[in-house]
Amino acid sequence: MTSSRLAFLAAVAAILPGLAAQAQTTKFAIKPIVIAGDDNVQATALNDAGVIVGSLYAGITDTESGFSIAGNTFTMLPAPNTSGNGFNPRAIDAAGNIFGWGHTTIGSAGAALTYYLSNNGTYNTNYQSIVVAPGSFEAHIIPVAMGLNAKGEVFFNTIYSLSGPVGSNYGKPPNYRSAPPVDRFTEIESLNLSGEIVVEGFSFNGVTSLFVGSGQAFTQVLPAGSINTRGGLLNDGGSVAGSYTDASRALHGFVYRAGEYKTFDMPEAASAIFVTAINNSGRVVGTYTARSNGKQHGFLYNESTVSTFGAFAGPDTVKLAINNKGAIVVADQIYTQTPKYLSYRVSCSGAGC
């Protein structure tokens, strides 16, 4: 055996025990979020102060109210209008501003889907962007991904019908911009402090693509060997996190920044990987489904290793958020005889965090 080969094997042998020790010393504490005895809770976001926001449900579609949790203090958020359903928070910034949506019944004209910015229960009327359904049924319009940055800029996506395009806008009212039409459907996935967005394009063939930028200047995010790229979560440093499928149908995670890619894999073969957040320290969270048994787990990638935790319901119904201090919330939408959400607080300790 050549000396260079021996040196390579020695280097690998030196690394492997360290990686094994790191995995063994990484621990996750997972605590259910229960509000007044009700565990049908969808936690959607948290800020760096650890304030969690989300929705409390009577059923899978019947919102009782939006809520916030600061430490052990739970607060119900008032409905923004007297006609329609409650407030549905989707993002919160460091100052406690909460961005979300609600429906308002407007008689024979149908239902208005309205986006709101709230602070301490007061709604900023500048952000009350209203989308009116084309018919008399509320289900004709569906709010999807939404977000907020520290400058008060927001993004929101609205599906007008199952066969029609997604309406995607970003910026600060009244000067909203539309996302560039990169494919049949275009959806904004994230927004950072510099006003950059990541846009996901997709069509009926199931192939998705990602673009990052602002205004008219966008760059495609395309890891080497990718035939399908998705995710597109963006932090304030300009790093984009996502996942991709290669020609052999293997799935990988990636982080892109300034033309360079870092890729990472799950600890076992995965049939699905969903990246759902990246913080300003470069920590990436999401879920993967084990190919061997179909079980779904959360994961945390810390720029060098992947650590996994939990067991959840479905491959595309679990959403994780992470703040810049490493605290994580999970919302798991489950479909049983009585569909519901289950949500959790997750904290990490050890080398893999």
TAURPE-V166168 format. One record per pair of residues at least 4 apart in sequence whose ideal C-beta (glycine too) atoms are under 8 Angstrom apart, sorted by the first residue. I is the first residue (numbers start at 1). J is the second residue. If there is no record, write none. Layout:
BEGIN
i	j
I	J
I	J
END
This chain:
BEGIN
i	j
1	5
1	6
2	6
3	7
4	8
5	9
6	10
7	11
8	12
9	13
10	14
11	15
12	16
13	17
14	18
15	19
16	20
17	21
18	22
19	23
19	305
20	24
21	25
21	351
22	26
22	305
22	350
22	351
22	352
23	305
23	307
23	352
25	350
25	351
25	352
26	307
26	348
26	349
26	350
26	351
26	352
26	353
27	348
27	349
27	350
28	298
28	300
28	307
28	309
28	310
28	346
28	347
28	348
28	349
29	346
29	347
29	349
30	309
30	310
30	330
30	344
30	345
30	346
31	344
31	345
31	346
32	39
32	342
32	343
32	344
33	39
33	41
33	43
33	52
33	69
33	329
33	343
33	344
33	345
34	38
34	39
34	41
35	41
35	56
35	67
35	69
35	74
36	74
38	56
39	340
39	342
40	56
40	57
40	58
40	59
40	340
40	341
40	342
41	54
41	55
41	56
41	57
41	67
41	331
41	341
41	342
41	343
42	54
42	55
42	56
42	57
42	331
42	333
42	341
42	343
43	52
43	53
43	54
43	321
43	329
43	330
43	331
43	343
43	344
43	345
44	53
44	54
44	55
44	89
44	90
44	91
44	319
44	321
44	329
44	331
45	52
45	53
45	54
45	89
45	90
45	91
45	92
45	321
45	329
46	50
46	51
46	52
46	53
46	92
46	321
46	323
46	327
46	329
47	51
47	92
47	93
47	94
47	96
47	323
48	94
48	323
48	324
48	325
49	70
49	94
49	96
50	70
50	71
50	323
50	325
50	327
51	68
51	69
51	70
51	92
51	96
52	68
52	69
52	329
52	345
53	66
53	67
53	68
53	69
53	77
53	89
53	90
53	91
53	92
53	98
53	100
54	66
54	67
54	89
54	329
54	331
54	343
55	63
55	64
55	65
55	66
55	67
55	86
55	88
55	89
56	63
56	64
56	65
56	66
56	67
56	76
57	61
57	62
57	63
57	64
57	340
57	341
58	62
58	63
58	64
59	339
59	340
60	333
60	339
60	340
60	341
62	85
63	85
63	86
63	88
64	86
65	76
65	77
65	78
65	79
65	86
65	87
66	76
66	77
66	86
66	87
66	88
66	89
66	98
66	100
67	74
67	75
67	76
67	77
67	89
68	74
68	75
68	77
68	89
68	92
68	98
69	73
69	74
69	75
70	75
77	86
77	87
77	89
77	98
77	118
77	121
78	87
78	121
79	84
79	85
79	86
79	87
79	102
80	87
80	102
80	114
80	116
80	118
80	123
80	128
81	102
81	104
81	114
83	104
83	105
83	106
84	102
84	103
84	104
84	105
84	111
84	112
85	102
85	103
86	102
87	100
87	101
87	102
87	116
87	118
88	100
88	101
88	102
88	143
89	98
89	99
89	100
89	118
90	99
90	100
90	101
90	143
90	146
90	147
91	98
91	99
91	100
91	146
91	147
91	148
91	154
92	96
92	97
92	98
92	99
92	148
93	97
93	148
93	149
93	150
94	150
95	119
95	150
96	119
96	120
97	117
97	118
97	119
97	148
97	152
98	117
98	118
98	119
98	148
99	115
99	116
99	117
99	118
99	127
99	146
99	147
99	148
99	154
100	115
100	116
100	118
100	146
101	113
101	114
101	115
101	116
101	143
101	146
101	156
102	113
102	114
102	116
103	111
103	112
103	113
103	114
103	138
104	111
104	112
104	114
104	130
105	111
105	112
105	138
106	110
106	111
106	112
106	132
108	136
109	132
110	132
110	133
110	134
110	135
110	136
110	137
110	138
110	140
111	132
111	133
111	136
111	137
111	138
111	140
111	141
112	130
112	131
112	132
112	133
113	130
113	131
113	132
113	133
113	141
113	143
113	158
114	128
114	129
114	130
114	131
115	127
115	128
115	129
115	130
115	143
115	146
115	154
115	156
116	123
116	124
116	127
116	128
117	123
117	124
117	126
117	127
117	148
117	152
117	154
118	122
118	123
118	124
119	124
123	127
123	128
124	128
126	173
126	174
127	154
127	173
129	156
129	169
129	173
129	176
131	141
131	158
131	160
131	167
133	137
133	138
133	140
133	141
134	140
134	160
134	161
135	140
140	160
140	161
141	158
141	159
141	160
142	158
142	159
143	156
143	157
143	158
144	157
144	158
144	159
144	166
144	187
145	155
145	156
145	157
145	187
145	188
145	189
145	190
146	154
146	155
146	156
146	157
147	154
147	155
147	188
147	190
147	191
148	152
148	153
148	154
148	191
149	153
149	154
149	191
149	192
149	193
149	195
149	236
150	193
151	172
151	193
151	195
152	172
153	170
153	171
153	172
153	191
153	195
154	170
154	171
154	172
154	191
155	168
155	169
155	170
155	171
155	188
155	190
155	191
155	197
156	168
156	169
156	170
156	188
157	166
157	167
157	168
157	187
157	188
158	166
158	167
158	168
159	164
159	166
159	167
160	164
160	165
160	166
160	167
165	184
165	185
165	186
166	185
166	186
166	187
167	178
168	178
168	179
168	186
168	187
168	188
168	199
169	176
169	177
169	178
169	179
169	188
170	176
170	177
170	179
170	188
170	191
170	195
170	197
171	175
171	176
171	177
171	195
172	176
177	215
179	186
179	187
179	188
179	197
179	199
180	186
180	199
180	211
180	216
180	218
181	186
182	186
182	199
182	201
182	209
182	211
182	218
183	201
183	202
183	203
183	209
184	201
184	202
184	203
184	204
185	201
185	202
185	203
186	199
186	200
186	201
187	199
187	200
187	201
187	202
188	197
188	198
188	199
188	200
189	197
189	198
189	199
189	200
189	210
189	231
189	232
189	233
189	234
190	197
190	198
190	232
190	233
190	234
191	195
191	196
191	197
191	234
192	196
192	197
192	234
192	235
192	236
192	237
192	238
193	236
194	214
194	236
194	238
195	214
196	212
196	213
196	214
196	234
196	238
197	212
197	213
197	214
197	234
198	210
198	211
198	212
198	221
198	232
198	233
198	234
198	240
199	210
199	211
199	212
199	218
199	232
200	208
200	209
200	210
200	230
200	231
200	232
201	208
201	209
201	210
201	211
202	206
202	207
202	208
202	209
203	207
206	228
207	227
207	228
208	228
208	229
208	230
209	220
209	222
209	229
210	220
210	221
210	222
210	229
210	230
210	231
210	232
210	240
210	242
211	218
211	219
211	220
211	221
212	218
212	219
212	221
212	232
212	234
212	238
212	240
212	256
213	217
213	218
213	219
214	218
221	229
221	232
221	240
221	242
221	256
222	226
222	229
223	229
223	244
223	252
223	254
223	256
223	261
223	263
224	261
225	244
225	246
225	247
226	244
226	245
226	246
227	244
227	245
227	246
227	247
228	244
228	245
229	242
229	243
229	244
230	242
230	243
230	244
231	240
231	241
231	242
231	243
231	274
231	275
231	276
231	286
232	240
232	241
232	242
233	240
233	241
233	242
233	275
233	276
233	277
233	278
233	284
234	238
234	239
234	240
234	241
234	278
235	239
235	241
235	278
235	279
235	280
235	282
236	280
237	257
237	280
237	282
238	257
238	258
239	255
239	256
239	257
239	278
239	282
240	255
240	256
240	257
240	278
241	253
241	254
241	255
241	256
241	275
241	277
241	278
241	284
242	253
242	254
242	256
242	275
243	251
243	252
243	253
243	254
243	273
243	274
243	275
243	286
244	251
244	252
244	254
245	249
245	250
245	251
246	250
246	252
250	269
251	266
251	270
251	271
251	272
251	273
251	288
252	263
252	264
252	265
252	273
253	263
253	264
253	265
253	266
253	273
253	275
253	284
253	286
253	301
253	306
254	261
254	262
254	263
254	264
255	261
255	262
255	264
255	278
255	282
255	284
255	301
255	303
256	260
256	261
262	303
264	301
264	306
265	306
266	270
266	273
266	288
266	299
266	306
266	308
267	306
267	308
268	290
268	291
268	292
269	290
269	291
269	292
270	288
270	289
270	290
270	291
271	289
271	290
271	291
271	294
271	315
272	287
272	288
272	289
272	296
272	315
272	316
273	286
273	287
273	288
273	289
274	286
274	287
274	288
274	315
274	316
274	318
275	284
275	285
275	286
276	285
276	286
276	287
276	318
276	319
276	320
276	321
277	284
277	285
277	286
277	320
277	321
277	322
278	282
278	283
278	284
278	285
278	322
279	283
279	322
279	323
279	324
279	326
280	324
281	324
281	326
282	302
282	303
283	300
283	301
283	302
283	303
283	322
283	326
283	353
284	300
284	301
285	298
285	299
285	300
285	301
285	320
285	321
285	322
285	328
286	298
286	299
286	320
287	296
287	297
287	298
287	299
287	312
287	315
287	318
287	320
288	296
288	297
288	299
288	308
289	294
289	295
289	296
289	315
290	294
290	295
290	296
290	297
295	311
296	311
296	312
296	313
296	314
296	315
296	318
297	308
297	309
297	310
297	311
297	312
298	308
298	309
298	310
298	312
298	318
298	320
298	328
298	330
298	346
299	306
299	307
299	308
299	309
300	306
300	307
300	308
300	309
300	322
300	328
300	348
300	352
300	353
301	305
301	306
302	307
302	352
302	353
305	352
307	348
307	352
307	353
309	346
309	348
310	330
310	344
310	346
312	318
312	330
312	332
313	317
313	318
313	332
313	333
313	334
313	335
313	342
314	318
314	333
314	334
314	335
317	332
317	333
317	334
317	335
318	330
318	331
318	332
318	333
319	330
319	331
320	328
320	329
320	330
320	346
321	328
321	329
322	326
322	327
322	328
323	327
326	347
326	348
326	353
327	345
327	346
327	347
328	345
328	346
328	347
328	348
329	343
329	344
329	345
329	346
330	343
330	344
330	346
331	341
331	342
331	343
332	341
332	342
332	343
332	344
333	339
333	340
333	341
334	339
334	340
334	341
334	342
335	339
336	340
348	352
348	353
349	353
END
